[in-house]
Amino acid sequence: MKTKLVLSVIFSVLFSFTAFSAKQTAIFNVSNMHGEHCKKIIEKNIAYEKGVKALTFDLTKNLVTITFDDAKTNTEKLQTALKKIGYDATLETSKTETKKK
């Protein structure tokens, strides 16, 4: 009886860790982003970074919102990716939403 109880607790703990994924949203201020041409360059390159789920732009405020899986990438990697394609990005805000798979 004790063995069954211990095994069920172990399985519960193991499966609870793998049953959640975290979706994170980060807003970057991209000071040298000017117009549709820059938007297309960023979309073409950043959309294919590991873990990126969505990109939205506010060209009037020079903001890029990136939604991503934080198990596959992070804000530092995304900022580096933006820098590699010639854009200066500063992290404005970031929030994490945990969802059950």
C-alpha positions as CSV (number, residue, x, y, z in Angstrom):
1,M,0.0,0.0,0.0
2,K,2.8,2.4,0.9
3,T,4.6,1.6,-2.3
4,K,1.5,2.5,-4.4
5,L,1.2,5.8,-2.5
6,V,4.8,6.7,-3.0
7,L,4.7,5.8,-6.7
8,S,1.6,7.8,-7.3
9,V,3.2,10.8,-5.6
10,I,6.3,10.5,-7.7
11,F,4.4,10.3,-11.0
12,S,2.2,13.2,-10.0
13,V,5.2,15.4,-9.3
14,L,7.0,14.3,-12.5
15,F,4.0,14.9,-14.8
16,S,3.1,18.3,-13.2
17,F,6.4,19.7,-14.3
18,T,6.0,18.6,-17.9
19,A,2.4,19.6,-18.2
20,F,3.1,23.4,-18.2
21,S,4.7,25.7,-20.8
22,A,5.3,29.4,-20.4
23,K,4.4,31.8,-23.0
24,Q,6.2,35.1,-22.6
25,T,5.5,38.5,-24.3
26,A,8.3,41.1,-24.6
27,I,8.0,44.6,-25.9
28,F,11.1,46.1,-27.4
29,N,11.7,49.7,-28.3
30,V,13.6,49.6,-31.6
31,S,14.9,53.2,-32.0
32,N,16.2,52.8,-35.6
33,M,13.0,51.1,-37.0
34,H,11.5,53.3,-39.7
35,G,8.5,52.2,-41.6
36,E,7.3,49.1,-43.5
37,H,10.8,48.2,-44.9
38,C,12.2,47.8,-41.4
39,K,9.1,45.9,-40.3
40,K,9.5,43.4,-43.2
41,I,13.2,42.9,-42.4
42,I,12.4,42.2,-38.7
43,E,9.5,39.9,-39.6
44,K,11.6,37.9,-42.1
45,N,14.4,37.3,-39.6
46,I,12.9,37.2,-36.1
47,A,9.9,35.1,-36.9
48,Y,12.2,32.2,-37.5
49,E,14.1,32.4,-34.2
50,K,13.4,29.3,-32.1
51,G,10.4,29.7,-29.9
52,V,8.9,32.8,-31.5
53,K,5.1,32.5,-31.8
54,A,4.0,36.0,-32.9
55,L,5.2,39.5,-33.8
56,T,3.3,42.7,-33.7
57,F,4.5,46.2,-34.5
58,D,3.6,49.8,-33.5
59,L,5.6,51.8,-36.1
60,T,4.5,55.1,-34.7
61,K,6.1,54.3,-31.3
62,N,8.9,52.1,-32.7
63,L,7.7,49.1,-30.7
64,V,8.0,45.4,-31.5
65,T,6.0,43.0,-29.4
66,I,7.3,39.4,-29.5
67,T,5.4,36.4,-28.1
68,F,7.6,33.4,-27.5
69,D,8.1,30.1,-25.7
70,D,10.5,30.8,-22.8
71,A,11.7,27.2,-22.8
72,K,13.2,27.8,-26.3
73,T,14.4,31.4,-26.1
74,N,14.6,34.5,-23.9
75,T,14.6,38.2,-24.2
76,E,18.4,38.5,-24.3
77,K,18.6,36.1,-27.3
78,L,15.9,38.1,-29.1
79,Q,17.6,41.3,-28.4
80,T,20.8,39.9,-29.8
81,A,19.0,38.6,-32.9
82,L,17.6,42.1,-33.5
83,K,21.1,43.6,-33.1
84,K,22.5,41.1,-35.6
85,I,20.2,42.4,-38.3
86,G,21.1,46.0,-37.5
87,Y,18.5,47.2,-35.0
88,D,19.1,48.7,-31.6
89,A,16.5,47.2,-29.2
90,T,15.8,48.1,-25.6
91,L,13.5,45.8,-23.6
92,E,10.5,47.9,-22.4
93,T,8.4,45.3,-20.6
94,S,8.1,41.5,-20.3
95,K,5.4,39.2,-18.9
96,T,5.0,35.5,-18.6
97,E,1.8,33.5,-18.9
98,T,1.9,29.9,-17.8
99,K,-0.6,27.6,-19.6
100,K,-1.3,24.0,-19.1
101,K,-0.5,21.9,-22.2
